[in-house]
Each structure stands twice: as C-alpha cells, then as structure tokens.
Amino acid sequence: MPLLTLTRDGTPSEMPGLLIVHGLFGSARNWGAIAKRMSDSRSVVSVDMRNHADSFWDDAHDYPAMAADLAAVIEAEGAPMDVMGHSMGGKAAMLLALTRPDLVNRLVVADIAPVAYTHTQNHLVEAMQAMDLTGIENRREADARLAQSVDTPAVRAFLLQSLDLKPEPARWKLNLDVLGRSMDQIIGWVDTEGLTPFTGPTLFLSGAESDYVQRDARPGILSLFPEAKFAKIPGAGHWLHAEKPREFEAALRVFLD
C-alpha cells in the first residue's frame, strides 16, 4: 500500500503526535496554519488523502480504504497518535478509531457525524471537469473561469487551492473522475454492525451555524463513541477551522492537552 504524502510540523515531545486529516477537495495545505500553531508543543503530521493533492491516485475511494491509509501512516510513525479529521476526513478518522483503536489516543471529529448525508458535491466535480484549463496565467483568471459555474467566492477560493498552474494546460490535483464516481460512498457511511465502540476520549466539534451534526444524531454517535463530548464554535459553519481558526485551535488545545 502506498503511503499518503505527509507534511510535518514541530518535533516529537512527551505529548502524543497529532495527525490532521482534511476533507473532500482539501489537502494538508489547507491546515497549514493550524498545524504550525499546534506544533509548538508536539509533532504534527498532516496528510494528503488518496486522490487528493500530492498523494497517490486509486480507483477505490471509500472509508475502509481511507482508514487503512491512516493506519499505515500511524504505524509508520511508530506510536499511537491523537487524530483530528474534518468532514470526509472525520469519517475516515472515526472508522480508523473503530477498527484500529490501538492506534488512536484521542479523537477529534470536526463537523461531521457517522451518518449518511444526501447533499452530493458532484456539481462541484462537474464544474471543475468542465472548466477550460488552457492558457490560464494566474489565479484571478482561473477564478473568473470557475465563476461561470460556481457562484460562491469562498468555495471557488477553496477549490482553486487544488489547481496547479505550473503545467500548460493547468491541471487539477484531484482525481475528479474517481471522486465523482465515489460520491455516494463519500457522503454515505459504513455498516458498523459488529464493530466494537471506541472508548477513548472523543470530541465532536461543530460549527454552531452548520447543520452537519444534528442533535438527533447524538444517540448513534454515543453508541459508537460512548465517551464523546460535544462542543460548538459560535459563528462558524462547516469550514469552522477556516472561519474561526483561533477558536478552533483553542478548543483543540483544551481537549488534547
């Protein structure tokens, strides 16, 4: 199994290392500021997930495969780690904790629940696939082209972090064909029947303005993560780490320290 591409910050200390796992269309780069700040007292490893950024491309993009990727990273590090995953990365981190609890000290799940969702992101896949990538010279021009099919400036800015302008034509550092085909699995969840609940310390950290973690999901969460605590960041939506980075960092420190 190929190892995910890693970004490292900080140096090993008496504190457990922290593994940061990004969400759909993201990368380790999206978490650079949080990773650097958290690395003042521990080593921090941020991953590029399969079919994203600089990691390998593969036809499989489901949670068992992604959890196995994370397990391989932690095994290579040589010691259990604290694990924080956002959105798609949160689901992969949850399945890792349920299937390989020996590798996870503390678990932080950022704005996602162990449930199947209905809001597909295939419209964004299609927008990126349809975008003319020839002759783009700068980010402003790329943004103008993507704006023809994606209205929200913040969403365009996020997606364009995965556009490599160096080659001609430019190229997406996302395996869009596989992500599109796998969307039902990405927004879905896995059959957890027969899995032993993860009894380690767990924090479900949500944006107060997000609807991804509903109160009616809590019984299901607690059945899988009986030690789960719940917290919300006021004024934040689904991208809570980008919208309220200082508050997100503070919540991480309180829980992990």
SVG drawing of the C-alpha trace seen along z (x, -y; Angstrom):
<svg xmlns="http://www.w3.org/2000/svg" viewBox="-33 -38 45 46">
<polyline fill="none" stroke="black" stroke-width="0.4" points="0.0,0.0 1.5,-3.4 1.9,-5.8 0.0,-9.1 2.0,-12.3 2.8,-13.9 3.5,-17.4 5.4,-17.6 5.5,-20.4 7.2,-20.6 9.3,-18.0 8.5,-14.9 7.9,-15.6 6.3,-14.0 2.9,-14.9 1.4,-12.4 1.8,-13.3 -1.2,-14.8 -2.5,-13.5 -4.6,-16.0 -7.0,-14.6 -8.6,-17.0 -12.0,-16.8 -13.2,-16.4 -11.4,-18.5 -8.9,-19.6 -5.2,-19.0 -2.7,-19.2 -2.0,-22.7 -5.5,-23.8 -4.5,-23.0 -1.0,-24.7 -1.8,-27.5 -3.5,-25.2 -0.7,-22.6 2.1,-25.2 0.4,-26.6 -0.3,-23.2 3.3,-22.1 4.6,-24.4 4.4,-21.5 4.2,-18.3 4.9,-16.9 2.0,-17.4 1.6,-15.3 -0.9,-16.5 -1.9,-14.1 -3.0,-14.5 -5.7,-11.9 -5.8,-9.4 -6.9,-11.0 -6.1,-14.5 -3.1,-16.9 0.2,-15.1 -0.9,-11.6 -1.5,-8.6 -4.5,-8.1 -6.5,-4.9 -9.8,-3.6 -11.0,-2.9 -12.2,-5.9 -14.2,-4.5 -13.9,-4.7 -12.3,-1.3 -9.6,-2.2 -9.1,-5.7 -9.0,-4.3 -6.4,-1.8 -4.3,-4.6 -4.4,-6.4 -3.5,-3.3 -0.4,-2.8 0.7,-6.3 0.4,-5.9 2.1,-2.5 5.0,-4.1 5.2,-6.8 5.8,-4.1 3.4,-5.2 -0.4,-5.9 -1.4,-9.4 -4.1,-11.9 -6.2,-12.1 -8.3,-15.1 -10.4,-14.7 -12.7,-17.2 -15.7,-16.2 -14.7,-13.3 -11.5,-13.1 -13.6,-13.0 -15.5,-9.9 -12.2,-8.2 -10.8,-9.1 -13.9,-7.6 -13.6,-4.4 -9.9,-4.2 -10.7,-4.6 -13.4,-1.9 -11.3,0.6 -7.8,-0.2 -8.3,-1.7 -4.8,-0.7 -3.5,-3.5 -5.7,-6.3 -5.2,-8.1 -7.7,-10.9 -10.1,-11.5 -11.5,-14.9 -14.2,-14.8 -14.8,-18.2 -18.3,-19.0 -19.4,-15.6 -21.4,-12.7 -21.3,-8.9 -24.4,-9.1 -25.2,-9.1 -25.9,-12.6 -27.9,-13.5 -26.1,-16.7 -23.9,-15.5 -20.9,-17.5 -21.0,-16.2 -22.0,-19.6 -18.5,-20.9 -16.8,-17.9 -18.7,-18.7 -17.8,-22.4 -14.1,-21.6 -14.2,-19.0 -16.0,-21.4 -13.6,-24.3 -11.3,-25.3 -7.8,-25.0 -5.8,-26.1 -3.9,-29.4 -4.6,-30.3 -1.8,-32.6 -2.9,-33.5 -5.4,-32.8 -7.6,-35.7 -8.2,-34.3 -8.8,-30.9 -11.3,-32.3 -13.1,-34.1 -13.5,-30.9 -14.7,-28.9 -17.2,-31.6 -19.1,-30.7 -20.4,-27.6 -19.6,-28.2 -21.2,-31.3 -19.7,-31.5 -16.3,-33.2 -15.2,-31.3 -16.0,-27.9 -14.0,-28.9 -11.1,-30.0 -11.1,-26.7 -11.3,-24.6 -8.6,-26.6 -6.1,-25.7 -6.1,-22.3 -5.4,-23.8 -1.8,-23.5 -1.0,-26.4 2.6,-25.3 1.9,-23.0 0.2,-24.0 -2.6,-23.4 -3.2,-23.7 -4.3,-20.6 -6.5,-19.7 -4.6,-17.9 -7.8,-15.9 -8.8,-12.6 -12.1,-14.1 -13.3,-11.0 -12.9,-8.7 -14.3,-11.3 -17.3,-11.8 -17.9,-8.0 -17.4,-7.6 -19.6,-10.4 -22.3,-8.1 -19.7,-6.4 -18.1,-9.7 -21.4,-11.3 -22.5,-7.9 -21.3,-5.9 -20.4,-2.2 -22.2,0.7 -20.8,0.5 -22.7,3.7 -20.2,5.9 -17.6,3.1 -16.6,2.5 -17.3,-1.0 -14.2,-3.3 -13.9,-4.1 -11.1,-6.6 -11.6,-10.3 -13.6,-11.8 -14.7,-15.3 -17.3,-16.2 -16.5,-19.8 -19.0,-21.5 -19.8,-24.9 -22.8,-26.5 -24.2,-27.6 -23.6,-24.2 -26.3,-21.6 -24.0,-18.6 -24.2,-17.3 -27.9,-17.3 -29.0,-16.6 -30.9,-13.5 -27.5,-12.0 -26.2,-12.0 -27.6,-8.6 -25.9,-7.0 -22.7,-8.9 -22.7,-7.8 -23.4,-4.2 -20.1,-4.1 -18.2,-6.7 -19.5,-6.4 -17.0,-8.8 -17.9,-11.5 -18.1,-15.2 -19.8,-17.8 -18.9,-21.4 -19.8,-24.1 -17.9,-27.2 -20.2,-30.2 -20.4,-32.0 -18.8,-29.1 -20.2,-26.9 -18.9,-23.7 -15.5,-25.2 -15.0,-26.0 -11.2,-25.8 -11.0,-28.4 -13.8,-30.7 -12.8,-30.7 -9.1,-29.4 -8.2,-30.8 -11.3,-29.4 -10.8,-26.1 -7.2,-26.0 -8.2,-26.8 -10.8,-24.0 -8.2,-21.6 -5.7,-22.6 -8.2,-22.3 -9.2,-18.8 -5.8,-17.4 -3.8,-18.9"/>
</svg>
